[in-house]
Amino acid sequence: MANPAHIELETLYPHSELAVFFPSRDRHGESCECARYANACAKILSRHVGGGYEASVRGFWLSPETGSLVREENLRLVSVGDAAQIRACIPDVIDILTSFAIETDQYEVLLVIDGHARLLSQESLRRRCEGEPGQ
């Protein structure tokens, strides 16, 4: 009889991981509210992938205005699912990140897909909105 703790690698199916970060400060180092956007994103991830987890992680950056070090809490949402599920939710996640970046004056926002970081600048997200019909 096979050892139940032994998992044959070929029986595993490929998964993808999507991580979305919501910082607690704007581009000027002022507090901003991210809970509404994170909750909307969590609902999308749950609908498409079945759920995920969230964790608070500390971030830091130099303020271009003052040169001082800014520390912030970031809410990190992560979901793991098959690649098609992850791909299906990315447009909706980017819509939420677009609203978040513009409404809370973020310089850029971070999306990580399968370990590959994608920094989305507010400028590129604004152009995306302007290029879409009905926006």
C-alpha positions in Angstrom: 0.0 0.0 0.0 1.3 3.5 -0.9 2.3 5.9 1.8 -0.7 8.4 2.1 1.8 11.2 3.0 3.5 10.7 -0.3 2.1 12.8 -3.1 3.0 12.0 -6.7 4.0 15.3 -8.4 2.3 14.3 -11.6 -1.1 14.2 -9.7 -0.9 17.8 -8.8 -2.3 20.3 -11.3 -0.7 23.6 -12.0 -1.9 26.6 -10.0 -1.4 30.3 -10.3 -1.0 32.8 -7.5 -2.3 36.4 -7.6 -1.3 38.9 -4.9 -2.7 42.4 -4.7 -1.4 45.1 -2.4 -3.3 48.0 -0.9 -1.1 50.6 0.9 -2.4 52.8 3.7 -0.7 56.0 2.6 -1.0 58.1 -0.5 1.9 59.4 -2.6 2.4 62.3 -0.2 2.6 60.0 2.9 -0.8 60.9 4.1 -3.2 58.2 5.5 -5.7 56.8 3.0 -8.5 54.3 3.4 -8.0 51.1 1.6 -10.6 48.8 3.3 -13.4 49.4 0.8 -11.2 48.6 -2.1 -9.6 45.5 -0.4 -13.1 44.2 0.4 -14.3 44.6 -3.2 -11.1 42.8 -4.4 -11.6 40.0 -1.8 -15.2 39.5 -3.1 -13.9 39.3 -6.7 -11.2 36.8 -5.7 -13.7 34.7 -3.8 -16.1 34.6 -6.7 -13.5 33.7 -9.3 -11.1 31.6 -7.3 -13.0 30.5 -4.2 -11.2 32.7 -1.6 -7.7 33.5 -0.4 -6.0 35.1 2.5 -4.9 38.5 3.6 -2.0 39.7 5.6 -0.7 43.0 6.8 2.8 43.8 5.6 5.0 46.8 6.2 6.1 48.9 3.3 8.5 51.8 3.0 9.7 54.4 0.5 11.4 57.8 0.3 9.1 60.8 -0.1 10.1 62.7 -3.3 8.8 65.9 -1.6 10.7 65.7 1.7 13.3 62.9 1.2 12.2 61.3 4.4 11.5 57.6 4.9 7.8 56.8 4.9 6.6 53.6 6.5 3.2 52.2 5.9 1.0 49.2 6.4 0.0 47.4 3.3 -2.9 45.0 3.1 -1.9 42.0 0.9 -4.6 39.8 -0.6 -3.5 36.5 -2.1 -5.5 33.9 -4.0 -4.3 30.6 -5.5 -6.3 28.8 -8.2 -5.9 27.3 -11.6 -4.4 29.6 -14.2 -7.8 30.1 -16.0 -9.5 31.2 -12.7 -6.7 33.7 -12.0 -6.7 35.1 -15.5 -10.4 35.5 -15.4 -10.3 37.8 -12.4 -7.4 40.0 -13.4 -9.5 42.6 -15.4 -11.8 43.1 -12.4 -8.9 43.3 -10.0 -7.3 45.9 -12.2 -10.5 47.9 -12.3 -10.5 48.0 -8.5 -6.8 49.0 -8.4 -7.5 51.7 -11.0 -10.2 53.3 -8.8 -8.0 52.9 -5.7 -4.9 54.4 -7.3 -6.8 57.4 -8.7 -9.1 58.1 -5.8 -6.4 57.7 -3.1 -3.7 59.5 -5.1 -1.3 56.5 -5.3 1.9 57.0 -7.4 1.6 53.3 -8.4 0.1 50.1 -7.2 1.4 46.5 -7.1 0.0 43.4 -8.5 2.0 40.1 -8.4 1.1 37.2 -10.7 3.0 34.0 -10.2 5.9 35.8 -8.6 6.2 38.4 -11.3 5.6 41.9 -10.0 3.6 44.4 -12.1 3.8 48.0 -11.0 0.8 49.9 -12.4 1.4 53.7 -12.3 -1.5 56.1 -11.7 -0.6 57.7 -15.1 -1.0 54.4 -17.0 -4.2 53.5 -15.1 -5.6 57.0 -16.0 -4.8 56.4 -19.7 -6.5 53.1 -19.5 -9.7 54.8 -18.2 -9.5 57.4 -20.9 -9.1 54.8 -23.6 -12.1 52.7 -22.6 -15.5 53.5 -24.1 -18.0 55.0 -21.7 -15.4 56.1 -19.2 
